[in-house]
């Protein structure tokens, strides 16, 4: 399953690469800006089916990866 951000990027790329839309027109630039400002989301339905211990380990690992990438830790 893809995130909303990935899906929007796929749509933008398809408009440009398949349908020949110019990436420099206002609505394409606006769509890219929306994509760039969209937070990636965690698939919470996967976490909710985990045990608390497993969810804590997953959150810890996500925080480690986020720190490595320069993101603030999850609360």
PQR file of N, CA, C, O and H, with PARSE charges and radii, in Angstrom:
ATOM      1  N   UNK A   1       0.844  -1.175   0.000 -0.4000 1.5000
ATOM      2  CA  UNK A   1       0.000   0.000   0.000 -0.0000 2.0000
ATOM      3  C   UNK A   1       0.887   1.235   0.000  0.5500 1.7000
ATOM      4  O   UNK A   1       1.870   1.307   0.738 -0.5500 1.4000
ATOM      5  N   UNK A   2       0.536   2.193  -0.824 -0.4000 1.5000
ATOM      6  CA  UNK A   2       1.332   3.411  -0.896 -0.0000 2.0000
ATOM      7  C   UNK A   2       0.735   4.489   0.007  0.5500 1.7000
ATOM      8  O   UNK A   2      -0.441   4.442   0.367 -0.5500 1.4000
ATOM      9  H   UNK A   2      -0.262   2.135  -1.424  0.4000 1.0000
ATOM     10  N   UNK A   3       1.561   5.440   0.356 -0.4000 1.5000
ATOM     11  CA  UNK A   3       1.093   6.578   1.145 -0.0000 2.0000
ATOM     12  C   UNK A   3       0.410   7.574   0.214  0.5500 1.7000
ATOM     13  O   UNK A   3       0.547   7.491  -1.007 -0.5500 1.4000
ATOM     14  H   UNK A   3       2.516   5.478   0.063  0.4000 1.0000
ATOM     15  N   UNK A   4      -0.323   8.512   0.800 -0.4000 1.5000
ATOM     16  CA  UNK A   4      -0.948   9.570   0.004 -0.0000 2.0000
ATOM     17  C   UNK A   4       0.110  10.349  -0.775  0.5500 1.7000
ATOM     18  O   UNK A   4      -0.095  10.705  -1.936 -0.5500 1.4000
ATOM     19  H   UNK A   4      -0.434   8.579   1.792  0.4000 1.0000
ATOM     20  N   UNK A   5       1.235  10.607  -0.124 -0.4000 1.5000
ATOM     21  CA  UNK A   5       2.307  11.371  -0.760 -0.0000 2.0000
ATOM     22  C   UNK A   5       2.841  10.624  -1.985  0.5500 1.7000
ATOM     23  O   UNK A   5       3.033  11.225  -3.043 -0.5500 1.4000
ATOM     24  H   UNK A   5       1.401  10.318   0.818  0.4000 1.0000
ATOM     25  N   UNK A   6       3.079   9.337  -1.848 -0.4000 1.5000
ATOM     26  CA  UNK A   6       3.567   8.549  -2.978 -0.0000 2.0000
ATOM     27  C   UNK A   6       2.550   8.519  -4.114  0.5500 1.7000
ATOM     28  O   UNK A   6       2.917   8.604  -5.287 -0.5500 1.4000
ATOM     29  H   UNK A   6       2.923   8.849  -0.989  0.4000 1.0000
ATOM     30  N   UNK A   7       1.277   8.398  -3.762 -0.4000 1.5000
ATOM     31  CA  UNK A   7       0.232   8.348  -4.783 -0.0000 2.0000
ATOM     32  C   UNK A   7       0.122   9.681  -5.531  0.5500 1.7000
ATOM     33  O   UNK A   7      -0.003   9.703  -6.755 -0.5500 1.4000
ATOM     34  H   UNK A   7       0.979   8.329  -2.810  0.4000 1.0000
ATOM     35  N   UNK A   8       0.168  10.782  -4.791 -0.4000 1.5000
ATOM     36  CA  UNK A   8       0.127  12.092  -5.438 -0.0000 2.0000
ATOM     37  C   UNK A   8       1.330  12.293  -6.356  0.5500 1.7000
ATOM     38  O   UNK A   8       1.194  12.855  -7.443 -0.5500 1.4000
ATOM     39  H   UNK A   8       0.269  10.764  -3.796  0.4000 1.0000
ATOM     40  N   UNK A   9       2.504  11.837  -5.925 -0.4000 1.5000
ATOM     41  CA  UNK A   9       3.695  11.971  -6.761 -0.0000 2.0000
ATOM     42  C   UNK A   9       3.546  11.127  -8.024  0.5500 1.7000
ATOM     43  O   UNK A   9       3.945  11.555  -9.107 -0.5500 1.4000
ATOM     44  H   UNK A   9       2.614  11.380  -5.042  0.4000 1.0000
ATOM     45  N   UNK A  10       2.975   9.934  -7.890 -0.4000 1.5000
ATOM     46  CA  UNK A  10       2.726   9.080  -9.046 -0.0000 2.0000
ATOM     47  C   UNK A  10       1.783   9.783 -10.030  0.5500 1.7000
ATOM     48  O   UNK A  10       2.007   9.761 -11.240 -0.5500 1.4000
ATOM     49  H   UNK A  10       2.651   9.587  -7.011  0.4000 1.0000
ATOM     50  N   UNK A  11       0.720  10.411  -9.491 -0.4000 1.5000
ATOM     51  CA  UNK A  11      -0.233  11.117 -10.344 -0.0000 2.0000
ATOM     52  C   UNK A  11       0.444  12.268 -11.083  0.5500 1.7000
ATOM     53  O   UNK A  11       0.234  12.445 -12.282 -0.5500 1.4000
ATOM     54  H   UNK A  11       0.539  10.429  -8.507  0.4000 1.0000
ATOM     55  N   UNK A  12       1.251  13.046 -10.375 -0.4000 1.5000
ATOM     56  CA  UNK A  12       1.954  14.170 -10.992 -0.0000 2.0000
ATOM     57  C   UNK A  12       2.893  13.673 -12.087  0.5500 1.7000
ATOM     58  O   UNK A  12       2.928  14.232 -13.184 -0.5500 1.4000
ATOM     59  H   UNK A  12       1.421  12.902  -9.400  0.4000 1.0000
ATOM     60  N   UNK A  13       3.646  12.632 -11.787 -0.4000 1.5000
ATOM     61  CA  UNK A  13       4.567  12.079 -12.779 -0.0000 2.0000
ATOM     62  C   UNK A  13       3.816  11.565 -14.002  0.5500 1.7000
ATOM     63  O   UNK A  13       4.264  11.751 -15.133 -0.5500 1.4000
ATOM     64  H   UNK A  13       3.618  12.178 -10.897  0.4000 1.0000
ATOM     65  N   UNK A  14       2.679  10.920 -13.776 -0.4000 1.5000
ATOM     66  CA  UNK A  14       1.875  10.400 -14.890 -0.0000 2.0000
ATOM     67  C   UNK A  14       1.337  11.540 -15.760  0.5500 1.7000
ATOM     68  O   UNK A  14       1.341  11.451 -16.988 -0.5500 1.4000
ATOM     69  H   UNK A  14       2.315  10.769 -12.857  0.4000 1.0000
ATOM     70  N   UNK A  15       0.873  12.612 -15.106 -0.4000 1.5000
ATOM     71  CA  UNK A  15       0.404  13.759 -15.877 -0.0000 2.0000
ATOM     72  C   UNK A  15       1.513  14.310 -16.773  0.5500 1.7000
ATOM     73  O   UNK A  15       1.274  14.664 -17.928 -0.5500 1.4000
ATOM     74  H   UNK A  15       0.869  12.685 -14.109  0.4000 1.0000
ATOM     75  N   UNK A  16       2.722  14.376 -16.230 -0.4000 1.5000
ATOM     76  CA  UNK A  16       3.839  14.934 -16.993 -0.0000 2.0000
ATOM     77  C   UNK A  16       4.389  13.941 -18.013  0.5500 1.7000
ATOM     78  O   UNK A  16       4.580  14.290 -19.178 -0.5500 1.4000
ATOM     79  H   UNK A  16       2.916  14.089 -15.292  0.4000 1.0000
ATOM     80  N   UNK A  17       4.643  12.720 -17.586 -0.4000 1.5000
ATOM     81  CA  UNK A  17       5.353  11.765 -18.435 -0.0000 2.0000
ATOM     82  C   UNK A  17       4.463  11.058 -19.442  0.5500 1.7000
ATOM     83  O   UNK A  17       4.905  10.762 -20.552 -0.5500 1.4000
ATOM     84  H   UNK A  17       4.488  12.437 -16.639  0.4000 1.0000
ATOM     85  N   UNK A  18       3.222  10.782 -19.079 -0.4000 1.5000
ATOM     86  CA  UNK A  18       2.320  10.058 -19.977 -0.0000 2.0000
ATOM     87  C   UNK A  18       1.463  11.014 -20.795  0.5500 1.7000
ATOM     88  O   UNK A  18       1.283  10.837 -22.000 -0.5500 1.4000
ATOM     89  H   UNK A  18       2.863  11.022 -18.177  0.4000 1.0000
ATOM     90  N   UNK A  19       0.937  12.037 -20.113 -0.4000 1.5000
ATOM     91  CA  UNK A  19      -0.005  12.942 -20.780 -0.0000 2.0000
ATOM     92  C   UNK A  19       0.647  14.227 -21.287  0.5500 1.7000
ATOM     93  O   UNK A  19      -0.017  15.061 -21.903 -0.5500 1.4000
ATOM     94  H   UNK A  19       1.083  12.180 -19.134  0.4000 1.0000
ATOM     95  N   UNK A  20       1.941  14.386 -21.029 -0.4000 1.5000
ATOM     96  CA  UNK A  20       2.680  15.517 -21.580 -0.0000 2.0000
ATOM     97  C   UNK A  20       2.414  16.862 -20.938  0.5500 1.7000
ATOM     98  O   UNK A  20       2.698  17.898 -21.539 -0.5500 1.4000
ATOM     99  H   UNK A  20       2.480  13.709 -20.528  0.4000 1.0000
ATOM    100  N   UNK A  21       1.872  16.870 -19.723 -0.4000 1.5000
ATOM    101  CA  UNK A  21       1.643  18.147 -19.036 -0.0000 2.0000
ATOM    102  C   UNK A  21       2.981  18.784 -18.666  0.5500 1.7000
ATOM    103  O   UNK A  21       3.921  18.095 -18.271 -0.5500 1.4000
ATOM    104  H   UNK A  21       1.641  16.029 -19.234  0.4000 1.0000
ATOM    105  N   UNK A  22       3.051  20.079 -18.796 -0.4000 1.5000
ATOM    106  CA  UNK A  22       4.264  20.829 -18.478 -0.0000 2.0000
ATOM    107  C   UNK A  22       4.358  21.002 -16.966  0.5500 1.7000
ATOM    108  O   UNK A  22       3.423  21.502 -16.339 -0.5500 1.4000
ATOM    109  H   UNK A  22       2.287  20.639 -19.117  0.4000 1.0000
ATOM    110  N   UNK A  23       5.478  20.590 -16.377 -0.4000 1.5000
ATOM    111  CA  UNK A  23       5.666  20.693 -14.922 -0.0000 2.0000
ATOM    112  C   UNK A  23       5.793  22.143 -14.450  0.5500 1.7000
ATOM    113  O   UNK A  23       5.719  22.408 -13.250 -0.5500 1.4000
ATOM    114  H   UNK A  23       6.236  20.183 -16.886  0.4000 1.0000
ATOM    115  N   UNK A  24       5.981  23.076 -15.370 -0.4000 1.5000
ATOM    116  CA  UNK A  24       6.180  24.480 -14.999 -0.0000 2.0000
ATOM    117  C   UNK A  24       4.905  25.316 -15.035  0.5500 1.7000
ATOM    118  O   UNK A  24       4.965  26.528 -14.827 -0.5500 1.4000
ATOM    119  H   UNK A  24       6.042  22.861 -16.344  0.4000 1.0000
ATOM    120  N   UNK A  25       3.748  24.698 -15.295 -0.4000 1.5000
ATOM    121  CA  UNK A  25       2.501  25.464 -15.233 -0.0000 2.0000
ATOM    122  C   UNK A  25       2.028  25.525 -13.782  0.5500 1.7000
ATOM    123  O   UNK A  25       2.403  24.694 -12.955 -0.5500 1.4000
ATOM    124  H   UNK A  25       3.699  23.714 -15.464  0.4000 1.0000
ATOM    125  N   UNK A  26       1.206  26.517 -13.496 -0.4000 1.5000
ATOM    126  CA  UNK A  26       0.863  26.801 -12.103 -0.0000 2.0000
ATOM    127  C   UNK A  26       0.267  25.615 -11.355  0.5500 1.7000
ATOM    128  O   UNK A  26       0.661  25.362 -10.216 -0.5500 1.4000
ATOM    129  H   UNK A  26       0.902  27.192 -14.168  0.4000 1.0000
ATOM    130  N   UNK A  27      -0.662  24.885 -11.947 -0.4000 1.5000
ATOM    131  CA  UNK A  27      -1.305  23.800 -11.199 -0.0000 2.0000
ATOM    132  C   UNK A  27      -0.370  22.618 -10.967  0.5500 1.7000
ATOM    133  O   UNK A  27      -0.507  21.914  -9.967 -0.5500 1.4000
ATOM    134  H   UNK A  27      -0.982  25.091 -12.872  0.4000 1.0000
ATOM    135  N   UNK A  28       0.576  22.391 -11.871 -0.4000 1.5000
ATOM    136  CA  UNK A  28       1.552  21.311 -11.661 -0.0000 2.0000
ATOM    137  C   UNK A  28       2.556  21.713 -10.580  0.5500 1.7000
ATOM    138  O   UNK A  28       2.944  20.888  -9.752 -0.5500 1.4000
ATOM    139  H   UNK A  28       0.687  22.964 -12.683  0.4000 1.0000
ATOM    140  N   UNK A  29       2.970  22.963 -10.586 -0.4000 1.5000
ATOM    141  CA  UNK A  29       3.888  23.444  -9.556 -0.0000 2.0000
ATOM    142  C   UNK A  29       3.202  23.434  -8.188  0.5500 1.7000
ATOM    143  O   UNK A  29       3.820  23.098  -7.178 -0.5500 1.4000
ATOM    144  H   UNK A  29       2.655  23.634 -11.258  0.4000 1.0000
ATOM    145  N   UNK A  30       1.925  23.805  -8.165 -0.4000 1.5000
ATOM    146  CA  UNK A  30       1.155  23.786  -6.914 -0.0000 2.0000
ATOM    147  C   UNK A  30       1.024  22.359  -6.388  0.5500 1.7000
ATOM    148  O   UNK A  30       1.161  22.120  -5.188 -0.5500 1.4000
ATOM    149  H   UNK A  30       1.423  24.078  -8.986  0.4000 1.0000
ATOM    150  N   UNK A  31       0.760  21.418  -7.283 -0.4000 1.5000
ATOM    151  CA  UNK A  31       0.640  20.022  -6.872 -0.0000 2.0000
ATOM    152  C   UNK A  31       1.968  19.518  -6.303  0.5500 1.7000
ATOM    153  O   UNK A  31       1.977  18.808  -5.297 -0.5500 1.4000
ATOM    154  H   UNK A  31       0.649  21.612  -8.258  0.4000 1.0000
ATOM    155  N   UNK A  32       3.089  19.878  -6.935 -0.4000 1.5000
ATOM    156  CA  UNK A  32       4.394  19.464  -6.411 -0.0000 2.0000
ATOM    157  C   UNK A  32       4.640  20.062  -5.039  0.5500 1.7000
ATOM    158  O   UNK A  32       5.197  19.402  -4.161 -0.5500 1.4000
ATOM    159  H   UNK A  32       3.082  20.455  -7.752  0.4000 1.0000
ATOM    160  N   UNK A  33       4.227  21.316  -4.849 -0.4000 1.5000
ATOM    161  CA  UNK A  33       4.390  21.965  -3.540 -0.0000 2.0000
ATOM    162  C   UNK A  33       3.560  21.232  -2.474  0.5500 1.7000
ATOM    163  O   UNK A  33       4.029  21.019  -1.356 -0.5500 1.4000
ATOM    164  H   UNK A  33       3.775  21.852  -5.562  0.4000 1.0000
ATOM    165  N   UNK A  34       2.339  20.853  -2.825 -0.4000 1.5000
ATOM    166  CA  UNK A  34       1.495  20.100  -1.886 -0.0000 2.0000
ATOM    167  C   UNK A  34       2.162  18.779  -1.537  0.5500 1.7000
ATOM    168  O   UNK A  34       2.187  18.386  -0.371 -0.5500 1.4000
ATOM    169  H   UNK A  34       1.958  21.026  -3.734  0.4000 1.0000
ATOM    170  N   UNK A  35       2.703  18.092  -2.535 -0.4000 1.5000
ATOM    171  CA  UNK A  35       3.389  16.814  -2.306 -0.0000 2.0000
ATOM    172  C   UNK A  35       4.593  17.014  -1.396  0.5500 1.7000
ATOM    173  O   UNK A  35       4.797  16.259  -0.445 -0.5500 1.4000
ATOM    174  H   UNK A  35       2.683  18.411  -3.483  0.4000 1.0000
ATOM    175  N   UNK A  36       5.378  18.026  -1.694 -0.4000 1.5000
ATOM    176  CA  UNK A  36       6.583  18.285  -0.899 -0.0000 2.0000
ATOM    177  C   UNK A  36       6.255  18.604   0.556  0.5500 1.7000
ATOM    178  O   UNK A  36       7.045  18.305   1.452 -0.5500 1.4000
ATOM    179  H   UNK A  36       5.212  18.639  -2.467  0.4000 1.0000
ATOM    180  N   UNK A  37       5.092  19.210   0.793 -0.4000 1.5000
ATOM    181  CA  UNK A  37       4.709  19.598   2.157 -0.0000 2.0000
ATOM    182  C   UNK A  37       3.870  18.543   2.861  0.5500 1.7000
ATOM    183  O   UNK A  37       3.490  18.734   4.017 -0.5500 1.4000
ATOM    184  H   UNK A  37       4.451  19.453   0.065  0.4000 1.0000
ATOM    185  N   UNK A  38       3.574  17.439   2.194 -0.4000 1.5000
ATOM    186  CA  UNK A  38       2.782  16.377   2.792 -0.0000 2.0000
ATOM    187  C   UNK A  38       3.682  15.491   3.638  0.5500 1.7000
ATOM    188  O   UNK A  38       4.700  14.987   3.163 -0.5500 1.4000
ATOM    189  H   UNK A  38       3.883  17.284   1.256  0.4000 1.0000
ATOM    190  N   UNK A  39       3.297  15.307   4.894 -0.4000 1.5000
ATOM    191  CA  UNK A  39       4.043  14.418   5.774 -0.0000 2.0000
ATOM    192  C   UNK A  39       3.803  12.981   5.335  0.5500 1.7000
ATOM    193  O   UNK A  39       2.703  12.631   4.907 -0.5500 1.4000
ATOM    194  H   UNK A  39       2.470  15.716   5.279  0.4000 1.0000
ATOM    195  N   UNK A  40       4.820  12.164   5.441 -0.4000 1.5000
ATOM    196  CA  UNK A  40       4.602  10.744   5.188 -0.0000 2.0000
ATOM    197  C   UNK A  40       3.885  10.168   6.390  0.5500 1.7000
ATOM    198  O   UNK A  40       4.146  10.567   7.525 -0.5500 1.4000
ATOM    199  H   UNK A  40       5.713  12.449   5.789  0.4000 1.0000
ATOM    200  N   UNK A  41       2.991   9.240   6.149 -0.4000 1.5000
ATOM    201  CA  UNK A  41       2.230   8.690   7.258 -0.0000 2.0000
ATOM    202  C   UNK A  41       2.613   7.238   7.518  0.5500 1.7000
ATOM    203  O   UNK A  41       2.998   6.501   6.610 -0.5500 1.4000
ATOM    204  H   UNK A  41       2.780   8.915   5.227  0.4000 1.0000
ATOM    205  N   UNK A  42       2.498   6.859   8.761 -0.4000 1.5000
ATOM    206  CA  UNK A  42       2.744   5.491   9.184 -0.0000 2.0000
ATOM    207  C   UNK A  42       1.464   4.706   8.995  0.5500 1.7000
ATOM    208  O   UNK A  42       0.387   5.209   9.314 -0.5500 1.4000
ATOM    209  H   UNK A  42       2.186   7.458   9.499  0.4000 1.0000
ATOM    210  N   UNK A  43       1.547   3.509   8.494 -0.4000 1.5000
ATOM    211  CA  UNK A  43       0.359   2.676   8.337 -0.0000 2.0000
ATOM    212  C   UNK A  43      -0.078   2.204   9.719  0.5500 1.7000
ATOM    213  O   UNK A  43       0.358   1.157  10.198 -0.5500 1.4000
ATOM    214  H   UNK A  43       2.422   3.100   8.234  0.4000 1.0000
ATOM    215  N   UNK A  44      -0.942   2.986  10.350 -0.4000 1.5000
ATOM    216  CA  UNK A  44      -1.326   2.728  11.739 -0.0000 2.0000
ATOM    217  C   UNK A  44      -2.091   1.429  11.908  0.5500 1.7000
ATOM    218  O   UNK A  44      -2.066   0.844  12.990 -0.5500 1.4000
ATOM    219  H   UNK A  44      -1.297   3.837   9.961  0.4000 1.0000
ATOM    220  N   UNK A  45      -2.777   0.955  10.861 -0.4000 1.5000
ATOM    221  CA  UNK A  45      -3.491  -0.307  11.003 -0.0000 2.0000
ATOM    222  C   UNK A  45      -2.527  -1.463  11.230  0.5500 1.7000
ATOM    223  O   UNK A  45      -2.900  -2.459  11.850 -0.5500 1.4000
ATOM    224  H   UNK A  45      -2.797   1.430   9.981  0.4000 1.0000
ATOM    225  N   UNK A  46      -1.305  -1.355  10.746 -0.4000 1.5000
ATOM    226  CA  UNK A  46      -0.311  -2.391  10.999 -0.0000 2.0000
ATOM    227  C   UNK A  46       0.158  -2.354  12.446  0.5500 1.7000
ATOM    228  O   UNK A  46       0.346  -3.397  13.073 -0.5500 1.4000
ATOM    229  H   UNK A  46      -1.002  -0.546  10.242  0.4000 1.0000
ATOM    230  N   UNK A  47       0.346  -1.143  12.977 -0.4000 1.5000
ATOM    231  CA  UNK A  47       0.813  -0.993  14.346 -0.0000 2.0000
ATOM    232  C   UNK A  47      -0.276  -1.408  15.329  0.5500 1.7000
ATOM    233  O   UNK A  47       0.019  -2.016  16.358 -0.5500 1.4000
ATOM    234  H   UNK A  47       0.193  -0.296  12.468  0.4000 1.0000
ATOM    235  N   UNK A  48      -1.541  -1.082  15.020 -0.4000 1.5000
ATOM    236  CA  UNK A  48      -2.608  -1.374  15.961 -0.0000 2.0000
ATOM    237  C   UNK A  48      -2.807  -2.871  16.162  0.5500 1.7000
ATOM    238  O   UNK A  48      -3.349  -3.287  17.185 -0.5500 1.4000
ATOM    239  H   UNK A  48      -1.781  -0.588  14.184  0.4000 1.0000
ATOM    240  N   UNK A  49      -2.378  -3.682  15.205 -0.4000 1.5000
ATOM    241  CA  UNK A  49      -2.527  -5.122  15.353 -0.0000 2.0000
ATOM    242  C   UNK A  49      -1.332  -5.759  16.069  0.5500 1.7000
ATOM    243  O   UNK A  49      -1.314  -6.971  16.281 -0.5500 1.4000
ATOM    244  H   UNK A  49      -1.938  -3.344  14.374  0.4000 1.0000
ATOM    245  N   UNK A  50      -0.343  -4.957  16.439 -0.4000 1.5000
ATOM    246  CA  UNK A  50       0.843  -5.450  17.129 -0.0000 2.0000
ATOM    247  C   UNK A  50       0.619  -5.432  18.639  0.5500 1.7000
ATOM    248  O   UNK A  50      -0.244  -4.717  19.148 -0.5500 1.4000
ATOM    249  H   UNK A  50      -0.358  -3.973  16.267  0.4000 1.0000
ATOM    250  N   UNK A  51       1.404  -6.223  19.330 -0.4000 1.5000
ATOM    251  CA  UNK A  51       1.405  -6.151  20.784 -0.0000 2.0000
ATOM    252  C   UNK A  51       2.045  -4.827  21.195  0.5500 1.7000
ATOM    253  O   UNK A  51       2.755  -4.207  20.403 -0.5500 1.4000
ATOM    254  H   UNK A  51       2.105  -6.804  18.916  0.4000 1.0000
ATOM    255  N   UNK A  52       1.795  -4.394  22.426 -0.4000 1.5000
ATOM    256  CA  UNK A  52       2.384  -3.145  22.900 -0.0000 2.0000
ATOM    257  C   UNK A  52       3.902  -3.197  22.857  0.5500 1.7000
ATOM    258  O   UNK A  52       4.552  -2.225  22.472 -0.5500 1.4000
ATOM    259  H   UNK A  52       1.219  -4.897  23.070  0.4000 1.0000
ATOM    260  N   UNK A  53       4.467  -4.330  23.251 -0.4000 1.5000
ATOM    261  CA  UNK A  53       5.924  -4.466  23.242 -0.0000 2.0000
ATOM    262  C   UNK A  53       6.464  -4.326  21.823  0.5500 1.7000
ATOM    263  O   UNK A  53       7.454  -3.633  21.588 -0.5500 1.4000
ATOM    264  H   UNK A  53       3.939  -5.120  23.564  0.4000 1.0000
ATOM    265  N   UNK A  54       5.816  -4.979  20.907 -0.4000 1.5000
ATOM    266  CA  UNK A  54       6.257  -4.914  19.511 -0.0000 2.0000
ATOM    267  C   UNK A  54       6.068  -3.510  18.935  0.5500 1.7000
ATOM    268  O   UNK A  54       6.918  -3.026  18.187 -0.5500 1.4000
ATOM    269  H   UNK A  54       5.012  -5.542  21.098  0.4000 1.0000
ATOM    270  N   UNK A  55       4.959  -2.859  19.281 -0.4000 1.5000
ATOM    271  CA  UNK A  55       4.706  -1.497  18.829 -0.0000 2.0000
ATOM    272  C   UNK A  55       5.762  -0.546  19.387  0.5500 1.7000
ATOM    273  O   UNK A  55       6.226   0.347  18.678 -0.5500 1.4000
ATOM    274  H   UNK A  55       4.269  -3.253  19.888  0.4000 1.0000
ATOM    275  N   UNK A  56       6.150  -0.732  20.669 -0.4000 1.5000
ATOM    276  CA  UNK A  56       7.195   0.101  21.267 -0.0000 2.0000
ATOM    277  C   UNK A  56       8.517  -0.066  20.531  0.5500 1.7000
ATOM    278  O   UNK A  56       9.230   0.910  20.299 -0.5500 1.4000
ATOM    279  H   UNK A  56       5.773  -1.457  21.245  0.4000 1.0000
ATOM    280  N   UNK A  57       8.845  -1.307  20.164 -0.4000 1.5000
ATOM    281  CA  UNK A  57      10.083  -1.563  19.426 -0.0000 2.0000
ATOM    282  C   UNK A  57      10.026  -0.925  18.040  0.5500 1.7000
ATOM    283  O   UNK A  57      11.017  -0.381  17.553 -0.5500 1.4000
ATOM    284  H   UNK A  57       8.265  -2.100  20.353  0.4000 1.0000
ATOM    285  N   UNK A  58       8.858  -1.000  17.415 -0.4000 1.5000
ATOM    286  CA  UNK A  58       8.689  -0.394  16.101 -0.0000 2.0000
ATOM    287  C   UNK A  58       8.845   1.119  16.188  0.5500 1.7000
ATOM    288  O   UNK A  58       9.514   1.729  15.354 -0.5500 1.4000
ATOM    289  H   UNK A  58       8.053  -1.442  17.810  0.4000 1.0000
ATOM    290  N   UNK A  59       8.220   1.727  17.206 -0.4000 1.5000
ATOM    291  CA  UNK A  59       8.341   3.174  17.381 -0.0000 2.0000
ATOM    292  C   UNK A  59       9.792   3.571  17.642  0.5500 1.7000
ATOM    293  O   UNK A  59      10.264   4.585  17.128 -0.5500 1.4000
ATOM    294  H   UNK A  59       7.676   1.232  17.883  0.4000 1.0000
ATOM    295  N   UNK A  60      10.500   2.770  18.441 -0.4000 1.5000
ATOM    296  CA  UNK A  60      11.909   3.038  18.722 -0.0000 2.0000
ATOM    297  C   UNK A  60      12.733   3.000  17.434  0.5500 1.7000
ATOM    298  O   UNK A  60      13.582   3.861  17.203 -0.5500 1.4000
ATOM    299  H   UNK A  60      10.117   1.946  18.858  0.4000 1.0000
ATOM    300  N   UNK A  61      12.474   2.003  16.611 -0.4000 1.5000
ATOM    301  CA  UNK A  61      13.216   1.875  15.345 -0.0000 2.0000
ATOM    302  C   UNK A  61      12.892   3.026  14.389  0.5500 1.7000
ATOM    303  O   UNK A  61      13.776   3.537  13.701 -0.5500 1.4000
ATOM    304  H   UNK A  61      11.785   1.304  16.799  0.4000 1.0000
ATOM    305  N   UNK A  62      11.619   3.429  14.353 -0.4000 1.5000
ATOM    306  CA  UNK A  62      11.229   4.564  13.514 -0.0000 2.0000
ATOM    307  C   UNK A  62      11.933   5.828  13.986  0.5500 1.7000
ATOM    308  O   UNK A  62      12.408   6.615  13.167 -0.5500 1.4000
ATOM    309  H   UNK A  62      10.901   3.015  14.912  0.4000 1.0000
ATOM    310  N   UNK A  63      12.006   6.028  15.301 -0.4000 1.5000
ATOM    311  CA  UNK A  63      12.702   7.192  15.844 -0.0000 2.0000
ATOM    312  C   UNK A  63      14.189   7.168  15.501  0.5500 1.7000
ATOM    313  O   UNK A  63      14.774   8.211  15.208 -0.5500 1.4000
ATOM    314  H   UNK A  63      11.621   5.389  15.966  0.4000 1.0000
ATOM    315  N   UNK A  64      14.801   5.990  15.536 -0.4000 1.5000
ATOM    316  CA  UNK A  64      16.216   5.871  15.172 -0.0000 2.0000
ATOM    317  C   UNK A  64      16.427   6.259  13.713  0.5500 1.7000
ATOM    318  O   UNK A  64      17.345   7.008  13.379 -0.5500 1.4000
ATOM    319  H   UNK A  64      14.326   5.142  15.774  0.4000 1.0000
ATOM    320  N   UNK A  65      15.558   5.733  12.852 -0.4000 1.5000
ATOM    321  CA  UNK A  65      15.673   6.063  11.425 -0.0000 2.0000
ATOM    322  C   UNK A  65      15.409   7.546  11.192  0.5500 1.7000
ATOM    323  O   UNK A  65      16.103   8.193  10.408 -0.5500 1.4000
ATOM    324  H   UNK A  65      14.812   5.124  13.124  0.4000 1.0000
ATOM    325  N   UNK A  66      14.395   8.080  11.883 -0.4000 1.5000
ATOM    326  CA  UNK A  66      14.076   9.498  11.738 -0.0000 2.0000
ATOM    327  C   UNK A  66      15.219  10.386  12.190  0.5500 1.7000
ATOM    328  O   UNK A  66      15.524  11.391  11.548 -0.5500 1.4000
ATOM    329  H   UNK A  66      13.831   7.554  12.520  0.4000 1.0000
ATOM    330  N   UNK A  67      15.853  10.017  13.297 -0.4000 1.5000
ATOM    331  CA  UNK A  67      16.998  10.779  13.802 -0.0000 2.0000
ATOM    332  C   UNK A  67      18.124  10.768  12.779  0.5500 1.7000
ATOM    333  O   UNK A  67      18.768  11.787  12.528 -0.5500 1.4000
ATOM    334  H   UNK A  67      15.606   9.201  13.818  0.4000 1.0000
ATOM    335  N   UNK A  68      18.350   9.597  12.193 -0.4000 1.5000
ATOM    336  CA  UNK A  68      19.373   9.464  11.161 -0.0000 2.0000
ATOM    337  C   UNK A  68      19.077  10.369   9.959  0.5500 1.7000
ATOM    338  O   UNK A  68      19.991  10.912   9.339 -0.5500 1.4000
ATOM    339  H   UNK A  68      17.827   8.769  12.397  0.4000 1.0000
ATOM    340  N   UNK A  69      17.795  10.520   9.643 -0.4000 1.5000
ATOM    341  CA  UNK A  69      17.386  11.342   8.505 -0.0000 2.0000
ATOM    342  C   UNK A  69      17.160  12.816   8.879  0.5500 1.7000
ATOM    343  O   UNK A  69      16.887  13.646   8.011 -0.5500 1.4000
ATOM    344  H   UNK A  69      17.053  10.079  10.147  0.4000 1.0000
ATOM    345  N   UNK A  70      17.275  13.133  10.180 -0.4000 1.5000
ATOM    346  CA  UNK A  70      17.140  14.506  10.626 -0.0000 2.0000
ATOM    347  C   UNK A  70      15.729  14.922  11.007  0.5500 1.7000
ATOM    348  O   UNK A  70      15.449  16.118  11.088 -0.5500 1.4000
ATOM    349  H   UNK A  70      17.496  12.459  10.885  0.4000 1.0000
ATOM    350  N   UNK A  71      14.828  13.965  11.245 -0.4000 1.5000
ATOM    351  CA  UNK A  71      13.458  14.271  11.655 -0.0000 2.0000
ATOM    352  C   UNK A  71      13.343  14.257  13.170  0.5500 1.7000
ATOM    353  O   UNK A  71      14.131  13.615  13.865 -0.5500 1.4000
ATOM    354  H   UNK A  71      15.056  12.994  11.179  0.4000 1.0000
ATOM    355  N   UNK A  72      12.337  14.983  13.672 -0.4000 1.5000
ATOM    356  CA  UNK A  72      12.065  14.997  15.106 -0.0000 2.0000
ATOM    357  C   UNK A  72      11.463  13.643  15.501  0.5500 1.7000
ATOM    358  O   UNK A  72      10.767  13.020  14.700 -0.5500 1.4000
ATOM    359  H   UNK A  72      11.697  15.504  13.107  0.4000 1.0000
ATOM    360  N   UNK A  73      11.728  13.186  16.732 -0.4000 1.5000
ATOM    361  CA  UNK A  73      11.175  11.897  17.175 -0.0000 2.0000
ATOM    362  C   UNK A  73       9.659  11.936  17.275  0.5500 1.7000
ATOM    363  O   UNK A  73       9.058  12.992  17.472 -0.5500 1.4000
ATOM    364  H   UNK A  73      12.294  13.692  17.383  0.4000 1.0000
ATOM    365  N   UNK A  74       9.041  10.731  17.133 -0.4000 1.5000
ATOM    366  CA  UNK A  74       7.598  10.608  17.310 -0.0000 2.0000
ATOM    367  C   UNK A  74       7.282  10.804  18.789  0.5500 1.7000
ATOM    368  O   UNK A  74       8.085  10.452  19.652 -0.5500 1.4000
ATOM    369  H   UNK A  74       9.529   9.873  16.973  0.4000 1.0000
ATOM    370  N   UNK A  75       6.122  11.362  19.076 -0.4000 1.5000
ATOM    371  CA  UNK A  75       5.748  11.569  20.486 -0.0000 2.0000
ATOM    372  C   UNK A  75       5.032  10.362  21.023  0.5500 1.7000
ATOM    373  O   UNK A  75       4.639  10.346  22.190 -0.5500 1.4000
ATOM    374  H   UNK A  75       5.469  11.649  18.375  0.4000 1.0000
TER
END
